Amino acid sequence: MKLELWRNATLLIQIGGKNILIDPMLGAEGSLGKLPITDNELLNPLVDLPFSEEELKDKLSKIDAIAVTHLHPDHWDGKAIELLNKDIPVICPEVIAEQIAQSGFKHIIAIKDGIIWENINISITQGQHGTGEIGEKMGEVNGFVFKAEEKTLYIVGDSIWYEGIATEIDTHRPQHIVVAGGAATFVMGDPIIMTSWDIMKVCEYIPEAIVLVTHLEAVSHCKEDRKFIQQEIIKKGLQDQCLILQDGEEYSFE
């Protein structure tokens, strides 16, 4: 089993002999423009993908399925809709299945709770994309748990730490957890994804799991960068448990 971070939340996971692309944002640097209700004029995404267009085409030709947690543009952008083969299975929560179908995708696997696909056990998890008014504006978000080869990978998705994350951990007992870090915050409200404090709470709740941090330095409303989070990890002595992935980095599961 192997994982490769492309950028932001876009991950390629190799599991059960299949290549599954998670939350594809495939547009060029700046292609999404300025994010609403932010305090800067930066164009998103802030960086390009870590490989050439030819390399991207080659990687996409080897994809067996796509998995989408939610439809915010930094997880599912127009370039992904343009480039991805419309016959590839798209695994997603039921709530967004119709919108994906409207983009021309023909083989949608909508999940309410869980399924077994190609001998891979896939479960939908719940998330909380912020609190209060801004949390309501962000809408419903989900994550995935993938189980195969006696390995369990929990992709939390865009969520802060809250009791629901603890419940998912207790239910699935993952050996590896991918969290969205960066403390993304709009001009109103609290962070809508995990701060370094939230990430430490995940680590402390299940100390036997490896926690992989993504969603960094790619969108303009994130307030914590890799350097800051790494310093917090070191302060807590968690550098053997909590790993920050670089764009283009591969991680192999033991």
Summary of the structure (lengths in Angstrom):
residues: 254
radius of gyration: 16.8
end to end distance: 8.0
largest distance: 48.5
contacts: 864
relative contact order: 0.16
helix: 23%
strand: 27%
